[in-house]
């Protein structure tokens, strides 16, 4: 597990550099992301490494682990027993906000400025929309959310197509899929010229997946394209309406499905993240008439984990968490 090439499929290794201000320099974190279903496999690997390690090296492995999210609470006792560590559980949204602030160089302490107010739209199993209000604790508020998240998109793709890999489905949706074959458009109802006459674009979606039936001649990529568009449209609409309520002109999107921004990534996963980012960007542009800006942190999938480490370290407990 020392190199990216040696990692199992779906595991991602990345080094994050967080700027902490001119006087404090940067915080460097080495990250390893694994699918939730692979957690037991990862723990087994750690147990095997620990059993083969002796002496001072073994003592140095005794760490505190900062953890966040539902699984952190659900499996805390089990993982502490199996790994022989202390797990410090940090509130999920608190971790997200801290990681986001730190990556912007606004993490507090030596930070040069504070990035508030701001709106974060965090996409995981579901969606949480967080208003970052300031530096005083807690400094944020969950103002909205949705149960239609990345898990919904993937479940529908699996149910309605033959794809068995999320990234491959998303990439295919962009490369060979045509959402208009699956969606009912305004032009399908009114006709192209009549749609224009009443001031509605003929290619505007009137009903997502409205053409999907037993007689439809649709490819799996067509259906996946329509599902991606529906997911992005719903997400964009929620984010724009909340931004308008709070009188904000920028929305930050975070979560694993958006990937890391900035580096070249020609992998299927990297391409899939580009597709999702583009779809969400287009949806926000549509719902806001181009008045709200979309931004993606450079390490969107890792902000919660990084924030948990930083929050646990700042709590003043003995030792440094990993």
C-alpha distance (Angstrom), angle and dihedral (degrees) to the residues before:
residue distance angle dihedral
X1 . . .
X2 3.78 . .
X3 3.80 97.9 .
X4 3.78 136.7 37.5
X5 3.81 89.9 -118.1
X6 3.80 90.8 58.5
X7 3.79 95.1 51.7
X8 3.81 120.1 106.6
X9 3.79 117.4 -109.3
X10 3.78 111.9 -73.6
X11 3.80 95.2 22.2
X12 3.81 114.0 117.1
X13 3.80 128.0 -161.2
X14 3.78 121.3 -164.4
X15 3.78 138.9 161.0
X16 3.80 115.3 -137.6
X17 3.78 125.2 -157.0
X18 3.80 113.8 -161.1
X19 3.77 118.6 -168.5
X20 3.79 110.6 -136.0
X21 3.78 99.2 -176.5
X22 3.78 136.9 -72.2
X23 3.81 95.5 -72.5
X24 3.79 97.5 41.6
X25 3.79 101.5 45.4
X26 3.79 117.1 -153.5
X27 3.78 140.1 -38.4
X28 3.81 114.9 -131.8
X29 3.80 120.2 -156.6
X30 3.81 127.8 178.6
X31 3.79 108.9 -145.3
X32 3.80 131.9 -161.9
X33 3.79 117.0 -172.2
X34 3.78 120.8 -166.3
X35 3.81 133.2 177.2
X36 3.80 113.3 -96.3
X37 3.79 90.9 -118.8
X38 3.81 88.9 57.3
X39 3.82 94.9 57.2
X40 3.79 94.6 101.2
X41 3.79 90.4 49.5
X42 3.81 90.1 52.0
X43 3.81 93.0 48.0
X44 3.80 89.9 49.7
X45 3.81 89.5 54.0
X46 3.81 91.2 50.8
X47 3.82 90.6 48.1
X48 3.81 90.1 51.3
X49 3.81 91.8 50.1
X50 3.80 91.2 47.9
X51 3.81 92.8 50.0
X52 3.81 90.9 53.4
X53 3.80 93.6 48.3
X54 3.81 123.2 87.3
X55 3.79 141.9 174.1
X56 3.78 122.5 7.4
X57 3.78 91.9 -10.7
X58 3.79 90.4 60.0
X59 3.80 91.3 48.7
X60 3.78 90.2 53.1
X61 3.81 89.6 56.0
X62 3.80 92.2 64.7
X63 3.79 100.3 104.2
X64 3.75 143.2 158.4
X65 3.79 111.8 -117.9
X66 3.77 121.1 -149.1
X67 3.80 110.2 -145.7
X68 3.78 135.3 178.6
X69 3.78 139.5 -178.7
X70 3.80 132.6 48.7
X71 3.80 93.9 -58.6
X72 3.80 90.9 56.6
X73 3.79 90.8 63.8
X74 3.79 95.9 35.1
X75 3.81 95.9 54.0
X76 3.81 102.5 25.3
X77 3.82 97.3 111.8
X78 3.81 93.7 42.5
X79 3.81 94.5 50.1
X80 3.80 93.7 44.7
X81 3.79 89.1 54.9
X82 3.80 96.6 44.6
X83 3.80 96.9 43.1
X84 3.79 99.5 33.1
X85 3.80 93.0 -129.1
X86 3.79 139.1 120.4
X87 3.79 112.9 -112.1
X88 3.79 117.4 -150.2
X89 3.80 109.0 -158.3
X90 3.80 115.1 -149.2
X91 3.82 124.8 -167.6
X92 3.81 109.1 -95.1
X93 3.80 98.4 -128.9
X94 3.79 92.1 39.5
X95 3.80 87.9 56.5
X96 3.80 92.0 47.5
X97 3.80 94.2 50.9
X98 3.81 92.8 45.6
X99 3.80 92.4 49.9
X100 3.80 91.6 47.4
X101 3.80 92.5 48.7
X102 3.77 92.9 47.3
X103 3.78 93.6 50.9
X104 3.78 89.5 53.0
X105 3.79 89.8 50.2
X106 3.79 91.0 -111.6
X107 3.77 100.4 107.6
X108 3.79 97.1 127.7
X109 3.79 128.5 -110.9
X110 3.79 101.9 60.3
X111 3.79 93.5 11.8
X112 3.78 115.6 131.7
X113 3.79 97.4 -147.8
X114 3.78 141.4 2.7
X115 3.80 121.9 -117.8
X116 3.80 99.2 -144.4
X117 2.90 144.1 165.8
X118 3.79 96.4 36.4
X119 3.80 140.5 142.9
X120 3.81 121.9 -128.3
X121 3.79 122.0 -168.5
X122 3.79 107.6 -163.1
X123 3.80 115.6 -165.2
X124 3.78 120.5 -163.1
X125 3.79 128.7 119.3
X126 3.79 84.8 -23.9
X127 3.80 133.4 -4.8
X128 3.80 131.8 -88.6
X129 3.79 121.4 -172.4
X130 3.79 111.6 -156.7
X131 3.79 128.4 -166.8
X132 3.80 110.1 -150.4
X133 3.78 101.7 -149.9
X134 3.78 106.2 176.3
X135 3.77 147.2 -61.9
X136 3.82 100.2 -67.6
X137 3.80 113.8 97.9
X138 2.93 125.7 -55.4
X139 3.80 88.7 12.2
X140 3.80 95.7 -171.5
X141 3.79 143.2 58.6
X142 3.79 131.0 -157.0
X143 3.78 100.3 -128.2
X144 3.79 101.9 172.5
X145 3.77 145.1 -12.6
X146 3.76 146.1 168.0
X147 3.78 140.6 -131.2
X148 3.81 89.1 -137.3
X149 3.78 100.8 91.3
X150 3.78 139.3 136.0
X151 3.81 91.2 -64.9
X152 3.81 89.3 58.3
X153 3.79 92.0 51.4
X154 3.80 93.1 48.9
X155 3.83 93.8 44.9
X156 3.80 91.7 52.0
X157 3.81 91.8 47.3
X158 3.80 90.6 51.7
X159 3.80 92.5 46.3
X160 3.80 97.1 45.8
X161 3.82 102.2 35.8
X162 3.79 139.9 34.3
X163 3.81 94.0 -113.1
X164 3.80 114.0 125.4
X165 3.81 96.9 -178.4
X166 3.82 123.5 63.8
X167 3.80 97.2 -150.4
X168 3.81 93.8 47.9
X169 3.80 90.4 49.9
X170 3.80 93.2 51.0
X171 3.81 93.5 46.5
X172 3.81 90.9 48.5
X173 3.79 90.4 49.6
X174 3.79 89.3 61.5
X175 3.80 99.6 36.9
X176 3.80 101.1 45.0
X177 3.80 108.2 0.1
X178 3.81 126.9 104.1
X179 3.80 113.7 -160.8
X180 3.81 91.4 -169.6
X181 3.79 89.5 69.2
X182 3.81 89.7 61.2
X183 3.81 102.4 34.1
X184 3.80 126.5 71.4
X185 3.80 107.4 -124.6
X186 3.80 129.6 -156.7
X187 3.80 86.9 -112.8
X188 3.80 90.3 57.6
X189 3.81 89.2 58.6
X190 3.79 104.0 37.1
X191 3.77 102.0 19.6
X192 3.78 124.0 -112.8
X193 3.80 99.5 -83.1
X194 3.81 95.4 41.6
X195 3.80 90.1 49.8
X196 3.78 89.6 55.6
X197 3.81 91.1 46.2
X198 3.82 92.1 56.6
X199 3.79 91.7 45.8
X200 3.80 99.5 -107.4
X201 3.82 123.1 122.0
X202 3.81 109.5 -115.1
X203 3.81 90.6 -136.5
X204 3.82 92.8 55.8
X205 3.82 111.6 119.9
X206 3.78 112.2 -111.3
X207 3.79 96.2 173.0
X208 3.79 126.1 11.8
X209 3.84 111.8 -132.6
X210 3.80 89.2 -1.7
X211 3.81 92.6 140.7
X212 3.80 95.0 52.2
X213 3.80 110.3 111.8
X214 3.78 139.7 127.6
X215 3.81 91.7 -81.3
X216 3.81 96.0 47.7
X217 3.80 115.7 122.8
X218 3.78 94.2 -147.4
X219 3.77 129.7 145.7
X220 3.77 121.7 -135.2
X221 3.80 87.6 -110.5
X222 3.83 90.9 55.6
X223 3.80 91.4 53.7
X224 3.81 92.1 44.8
X225 3.82 89.9 50.8
X226 3.80 91.0 53.1
X227 3.79 91.6 47.8
X228 3.81 92.4 50.0
X229 3.80 89.8 49.4
X230 3.82 92.3 48.7
X231 3.81 91.8 48.4
X232 3.81 92.8 48.2
X233 3.80 93.6 45.3
X234 3.80 92.6 52.5
X235 3.80 91.5 46.6
X236 3.78 93.0 46.7
X237 3.79 92.9 48.4
X238 3.81 92.6 51.9
X239 3.78 92.7 47.7
X240 3.80 94.9 46.9
X241 3.79 95.1 47.7
X242 3.81 91.0 49.4
X243 3.80 92.1 47.1
X244 3.79 89.8 52.2
X245 3.79 92.0 50.4
X246 3.81 89.8 52.8
X247 3.82 93.3 40.3
X248 3.81 93.0 -121.9
X249 3.78 124.8 145.7
X250 3.83 100.2 -159.7
X251 3.80 134.0 58.1
X252 3.80 123.1 -165.7
X253 3.81 116.0 -151.3
X254 3.79 119.1 -154.4
X255 3.79 135.2 175.7
X256 3.76 141.1 89.8
X257 3.81 96.4 -77.7
X258 3.82 90.2 65.8
X259 3.79 95.3 54.9
X260 3.79 127.1 -163.0
X261 3.78 118.2 -41.0
X262 3.77 126.2 -144.7
X263 3.80 106.8 32.9
X264 3.78 125.5 86.5
X265 3.80 110.4 -101.3
X266 3.79 117.1 173.8
X267 3.80 94.0 171.3
X268 3.79 120.5 115.9
X269 3.78 88.9 -108.6
X270 3.80 91.9 51.8
X271 3.80 91.6 49.2
X272 3.81 91.4 48.6
X273 3.80 91.5 53.2
X274 3.81 89.7 51.9
X275 3.81 89.7 53.0
X276 3.81 92.5 51.1
X277 3.81 92.9 46.1
X278 3.81 91.2 50.3
X279 3.81 92.6 48.3
X280 3.80 93.2 49.5
X281 3.79 91.4 45.5
X282 3.80 90.8 53.0
X283 3.80 91.7 47.7
X284 3.80 93.0 51.5
X285 3.79 89.7 46.6
X286 3.81 90.5 52.4
X287 3.80 97.7 46.3
X288 3.80 93.6 43.8
X289 3.80 96.0 39.8
X290 3.78 87.3 -122.7
X291 3.80 94.0 -57.2
X292 3.83 98.9 112.4
X293 3.79 122.3 66.4
X294 3.81 122.3 -137.2
X295 3.79 119.1 -144.6
X296 3.80 132.4 -179.4
X297 3.82 121.5 -161.4
X298 3.79 112.2 -122.7
X299 3.82 91.7 -114.7
X300 3.80 101.9 30.7
X301 3.84 97.1 158.3
X302 3.81 94.2 53.2
X303 3.79 104.4 45.1
X304 3.80 96.0 95.6
X305 3.80 94.0 49.7
X306 3.80 92.8 44.4
X307 3.79 91.2 46.8
X308 3.80 91.0 51.5
X309 3.81 90.8 55.3
X310 3.79 92.0 47.9
X311 3.81 93.8 46.1
X312 3.81 92.5 48.6
X313 3.80 91.1 48.7
X314 3.80 91.1 49.4
X315 3.79 91.9 51.6
X316 3.81 89.8 79.0
X317 3.81 98.4 -122.2
X318 3.79 118.6 149.4
X319 3.79 114.9 -89.4
X320 3.79 133.0 17.1
X321 3.81 119.2 -81.0
X322 3.80 123.4 -134.7
